[in-house]
Each structure stands twice: as C-alpha cells, then as structure tokens.
C-alpha cells in the first residue's frame, strides 16, 4: 500500500460521513460510508491487528511481525490489512520487501465518534 496523505477534503468527508448516529438520522450515503468502516473492523483478526498497531511503541509494525502472534499466514494477514487500508484505517509503507503499517488515528476516531451522543 502506498502512503497516503490526509487532506482537508478527507477530514471534511470524515466529519460528514461520521456524524453521531445517536444525534440525528443518517442519510443513505452516510450510512454506506459508516457501514464500510465498521465492517472493516468487525472481524476478530482485524480487531487484533488494530490493537497490535495501537500498542506498538514506534506506532508501526512490519507485516512480518504479525504472523507469529496471530497464527495466520502472511497472505491472510495482508488480506486483512488491505481491508483495513481500503477503509482508511491503516496505511502502509514499503521498505524493501516488507510493508510497515500504522493506524490512521483520525479515521478511527471518526468511526468511534459515530457512537458518541
């Protein structure tokens, strides 16, 4: 995955798509965007990946370092990271033959805020 930068359009989109579902009814587009983000984290392996990334002292983890703790193959882990990446929750940087991943804390916070009143 290529490194992506956050723009003001991305922030505005996150704020629009991720307003609290407890304060106002969602429109169809808002519900679709929110469902994509929540569906990406609605998997035990992906939840563990997010947790491991959040706990990483350097803020990033090499894809190779997920294999043993998760007991999954590298292709399976890469698939789950792609799902998280497509939802904007993680970003990866290729360094040699490995990819290092980090959380997008802003995107995660935007999803979390949808459940705040």
N, C-alpha and C positions, 0 to 999 in steps of 0.2 A: 504494500500500500504506500502510496506517495504521501508525503507530508502535505497537509492542507492547512491553510491559514484561516482564521476566523475573521470575517468581515462584518461591517455594521449591518449589512443585509442579512447575514446569518443570525446575528443577535436579534434583529427585529423579527425575523421569521420564527426564531425560537420563542420569543415573547408572545407572538401572535398564536402560534400553534399550541403553546403550552400554558395557557391561562388555567387557573384552577377550575377543575370540573365541579367544585363544590360551591362556586360563587355565581356561575352563570351557565346556561345550557351551551353545549358545544355545537358548532356548525359541522357539516359533513367533512369538509376539508381538515378542520382542526382535529376531528375525531380520527380521521385516517392517519394523520401525521403522528398523533399521540399513540395510536394503536401500533404503528410501526416501531416506535421507540420502546414501548412497553413489551411488545412481543419479542424484541431482540434480547431483553434481559430475562424473559420468562422461560429460562432453561437453567437447570442446575449447573451445567458446565460453564455457561456464560456468566452466571452469578459468581461462581468461584473465580473465573478469570478477572472479573471486575474487582472482586475482593483482594485478589493477589496483587493486582496493579495498584490498588489504593494503598496497600500495605508496603509496597516496595520502597525501601529507603531512598533510592535515587529517583523514584517516580516513574521508572520504566523497567520493562522486563523483556529479555530476549525470548523469542518464541521457543527456543530450545529448552529454556528453563521451566516451561510449563509441563513438559512431557512426563517426567517422573512424578511430581506431586499430584497430577490429575489422573495418571494411569491411562492416558489416551495417546494415540499415535499423533505424530506431528501433523499429518494431513488433516486429521479430525480437529485438532486444535486450531489449525489455520482456517478451517471452515468456520468454526465458531468465532474466531477473531474477525473474519470477513463479514459475518452477520453483524457483529458489534460495530465494525467500521462503516458498513453501509448505513447503519442507523446513526452514525456520527458520534458514537460513544467512545471509540478508541481511534488512535492514529498510529501509524507505523512508519518507521524509518529504516530503509535497507542499509545495512552496514556489512559489506562483503556478502557472504552467502546467507546471513541471518537478518531477520527483521526484529527491531526493538519496538515494543508497543508502550503507549502511555494512554491514560484516561483523558477524555475531554470533560473536565470537571464542570464547565459551564453547561454542556449539554445534559449531563447527569443531573445537575441542579435544576435545570429547566424541567426535566421529567419529574423530578421529586416534587417540585413546586405545584404540579398539577393536582396533587393530593392535599395541599395545604389550603385551609379555608381563607 
